[in-house]
Amino acid sequence: MLLTGYFLGLGVAMAIWGARMPAVQHAAHLSTAQLSWVLLTAALGMVAGLRTGGRLARPKRLPVFLMGGAVGLAGALAVLGQCRTLASLVAAALAFGIAHGVLDVAVNSAAVRCQNAYGRPIMSSLHAAYSLGALAAAALAAATAAISHHTLFLATGLTLTAAVFAAGPSTLALHGTDQPLTSNNAGSGAAQATLAPTRLWLLGALAAASLLGEGAAADWAAVHAHSLQATTAVAASAFALYSAAMALGRLSGDRLTAVFGAPTVVRTGALLAATGLTVGVLADSVPAALAGWTVFGLGLSGTVPCLITAAGTGGPKAVAAVSVTGYLGLLAGPALIGALASTTTLPTALLLPALLAAAIAFLAHRALENTTS
């Protein structure tokens, strides 16, 4: 499927950028504080891109936004690899973030409309493509550690750009994006142009809660395992297991959603995630920690695809609103957990994403009512 390639490419670009971050810092002689400014600029650019994409993207424009966002992201990645000063990195990171935001809105909005045209859930599988792309790119970055990041970023950017142009005719010919948005489980099947503000805020809050958990896993899973005296290799496997479990869960998520409905899938998964992480951080052993992060990833795997699907019934603007709120959780979560850990303990701080997963389970039905995909 064409959209699978866009999700896959987005995962590749983000993972290549993140995996070789130390090389970027070294090449530009950045302090930790200066690198933080680069990352903050990219985050601000992403928020701006999400908002811009949400305002300007219309159903018939989505193919153009797909191509524009993807080419912009690939081009910015290639440029980032050539930057050797703080000023150039900040400018390129801003462009990278804006393109990321625009592509995120376009690809998720197109996926919702395509899903409606198919008449069956496909969103979870598409998000699985993102996870698999990120895993593959992380492996590529590790395997090419001896190669300069300048070369890797340029080669990846050019490859992704070529892929976008090769898929250009098919992208511009997309007809699924012209289908009216419907709520698949609505009694009337009538098109929905807007969502109630309270429901939109609830979807955003649950997305923030879920993505806070994803940020916690990315930044703290290895640290948590290492604090239990795990070796460096074993500690690093904590996030790898989490990521693999999330990809596996998303590959099966569409079938589960079709059979049981989105509210049940999200509620059951969130309860599983809350239980797994709670046991993992309280058991005080490396095997329990690794198992806990694995179960946490599996349990959360269906949450964001289902939330984006529900938001998509309100069009690109609603997708952008939920995405912006969700990414705030992703960006703020790791720092919040660090602050809590500094005043309590790391295991205690890591109960926060577990509690938020329980809150997702409690509110899932209210947020996802009349949604099956």
N, C-alpha and C positions, 0 to 999 in steps of 0.2 A: 504494500500500500504506500502511496506517495507520502502521506503525512507521517508514516513511520520513519521515513528517511529524514524528515525535518526534526522530529523528536530525537532521533539518533544523533544527528549532527549537532544539535544543541547540547546534548550530553557530552559529546566529544570535545567541543570547544571549551565548555566550562571545566571539564576535568583536566585538559591539557594546561589551561591557565593556572588552575589551582595546584596541580602536581609539581610544576616547575617554578613555583613562586620563589623558593630560595635562590634559584639561579637568577631570576629577575632582580631580586633584591641585591645580590652580589654584583651583578653587571652595572647597576646604577649607583652602587656604593650607598645604599639607603640604610638609615637607622631603622629600628623597629617602629619608631614614631612616624617616620617619613613613609614607610610602607603602609602604615595604618591610614595615612591620608590618601594614598593611592586607592586602597580598598574602599575607603569611605566614598571617594569620588565615584568609583564604579557602582557602588550601591545607590548613591544619589542619582546617577545617570539611569540606572535600572528603573527606579521609581518614576523618573521623568518619562522614560520610554513607555512604561506601563500606562501612565496617565495619558500620554499623547496617543498611543495606540488605541486606548479605550475611547477617546474622544473622536478620533478621525476614522478609525476602521469601520467600514460598513460592509454588509454581506458581499456586495459585488466587488469591493476593493480588497477583500482578504487575500486573494492570490498575489496581488501586487505587494501587499504588506508582508506576506510570507517571503517572497523573493528578496524584497528590500531589506527586511530584518536579517535574513540569513546571510546575504552578501555583506551587509554592514558588519555583522558579528565576525564573519570569517576575515574580512579585511582588517578590522580592528585588532584581531588576534595576531595576524601577520605583522602589523605595525608595532604592537606591544613587544614582540620579540626583538625588534631592532632598537628600541628605546634605551638610552644610556644616561638619561638625566631625569631628575625628579619632574621637571616641568613637562617634558615630552611624555613621560609615563602618566601623569595626571590627565593630560589632554587625551591620550589614547584610551585610558581607562574610562573616561567619561563617554567617549564614543562607543566603547565596548558595552558599557552598561545600558546606554540608550538603545543600542541595537538589540541587546538581550531582552529588554522590556518590550520593545515593539514586536519582536518575534514571538515572545511568550504569549502575548495577547492574541496575536494572529493565529498561531498554531493551535492554541486551545479553543479559540472561537470556531475555527474551521473544523476542528475535531468534533465539537458538539454538533455542529450542523451536519457533518458527515455521518455522525452516529444517528442522528434523527432520520437522515435519508435511508440509512441501512435498516433502521427499525430494530436494532439490537445493540447491546453494549459493546463498545470498542475502546473506550477511553482508558481503561486500566492497562490494556495491552500497549497502547500508544505511550503511556507513561513508563511502562516497562522498557520500551525501546530507549527512552532517555536514560534509565538506570543502566541498561546494558551498554549503551554508548559510553557512559561515564566509566564503567568498569573496564571496558576495552581500552579506552584512552589512558586510564591510570596505569594499566599494564604496559601499554606502549611507552608511556613516559618513563616507567621504570626500566624497560628493556633498552631504551635508547639513552640511558643516563650518561653514557660517554659522549653523546653527540651534543653539540652546543644547542641551547634552547633557542638561539636565534634561528638556526636551521630548522628545528622542529616546529616552531611557531609558524615560520614562513611556509614550510611544506604543508602543514596542516591547513593553514588558511587558504593556500592556493588550491589544495585538493577539495576542500569544502566549497569554495567558490565555483570550481569547475563542475562539481556535482549539482549545484544549484542551477547553473546555466543549462546543464544537460537536461535537468528536469523542468526547465522553464516552460516549454510548450505544454507539458502535462499540467503544470501548476496553473498556468493561465487559462487552461481549458476546464478547470474544476467547475463542476455544476452542482456538486453537493452543497457548496457554500451558498448557493442561491435558494436552497430550500427553506421554507418557513420554519422557525424554531417552535417546537412543540414540547409539551411536557408529556413524556411517553406513557405516563400512567394516569393522566388526567382523564376524567370521565368524558369530557366533551372532545378532547383532543384538539382544542382550539389553540391557536397561536398565542404565545405569551410575549408581549413586548417589554414588560417591566416586571420587576420584583418589588414586593413591599419593602420599604426601607428597613424595617425591623428584621425581616428575614435575611436581607442582604448583609446587614451588620452581623447577624448570627453566623452566617456562612463564613464571613471574613474572620470572625473571632475563632471559629473552629479550625479554619485554615492556619491561623497564627499559632494556635495551640499545637496542631500537628507539625507544622514546620519548625516550631521551637524544639520539638522532639528530634527532628531530623538534624537541626543544628547542634543539639546536645550530643547526638551520636557522632557527628563528624568531628567535633572538637574535643569531646571528653571521653569517648568510649575507650580509646587507647590509653589515655591518662588514668582512667579508672582501673583498667586491667593492670597497668604498670604499678599503680599504688598498692596492688595486692601481691607484689613481687613477681609479676610475670616478666619474662624476658622481653626484649624489644620486639622480636619477631612475633611472639605470641600476643603481645599487647597490640601490635599493628593489626593482627587478625581480627580483633574485636569489631572494628568498623567494616572490615571486609566481609565478615559474617553477617553483620547487619545489612549491608548493601546487597549481598547475594540473596538474603531472605526477602528483602523488599522487592527485588526484581522477580523472584519466584512467585511471591504473592500477587504481584501485578499481572504476571502472565496468566494466572488462574482467576484473577479478579472479575473479568467480564463474564465468565461462565457462572460464577457464584452470584453475581449481581442479577443476571438474567433469571436465575432460579429463585433466589431468596429476596431480591429487592435491595436497593441501596441502603435504606435505613438499617436493615438487619445485618448486612455485610459490615457497615461502618461500626455499628454498636458492638457486634461480636468481636470484630478485630480490635477495637479500642480497648475492650475489656481484657482481651488476650495480651495486648501490649502493656497495659497497666499492671497486670498480674506478673508478667514476665520480667519487666524491669524492676518492679518492687522486690521480687525474690532475688533477682540478680545482684542488686546493690546491697541488700541486707544480709545475704548469705555469707559474705566475707570469704569467698574462695574464687580462684581464677576460673575453674570450670563453670561455676554458677554464673559468674559475670559474663562469660562468653555466651552461655546459653541464654541469659537474660537479654543481652543486646540482640541476639538472633531472633528471639521471640518478639522483641519490641519492633524490629524491622518488619517482620512478617505481619504483625497485628496492624501496624500503621499503613501498610502498603496500599490499601484500598481507599483511605480517607480522602486524600487530595483529589484523585480522579473523580470521585463521587461528588465532592464539593464543587469542583470546577464544572461538572456536568449540570448540577443544579443552578449554578450561577449563569451558565450559558443560556438558559431559557430567557434571560434578560438581555442577551446580546453582548457584544464586545465590551461595552462600558461596564456592565455588571461583572464580567470576567476580570477586567482590569481592577475594579474596586476590591474584589475578593483577593486577587493576587497581591495587590499593594499591601493590604492588611496582613495577608499571610506572610509575605516576605519580611515584614517588620518583626514578626515572631522569629523568623529564621536569623535575622541580623542581630536582634537584641538578646535572643535566648542564651547563646554561649556566654556572653558577658554577664548576664543576670545570674547564671549558674555559678560562674566564677566568683561573683560578689557574695552569693549565699555561702559558697564553700569557704570563703575567707573568714566568715563570721561563725560558721558551724563546722561541718565536715563535708567532704565531697560526696560520700554516700547519702547524707541528708539532703544536700542540694540536688542530687539527681532524683530525688523523689518528686521534684516539681514536674518534670515531664510525665512521670507516672500518674500524678494527680490530674494533670491536664488531659491525659488519655482517658482517665475515668470520667472527666467532665464531658469529653467528646461522646463517650458512650451514653451518658445521661441525656444529652441534648440532640443526639443524632436524629431521632424520629421527628422532633420539632423542626429541625433544619432541613431535613430531606423528605418531608412529607410530599406525597404525589410525585416521587421521583423513583424510577426503577433503574436508571442507568447513570 
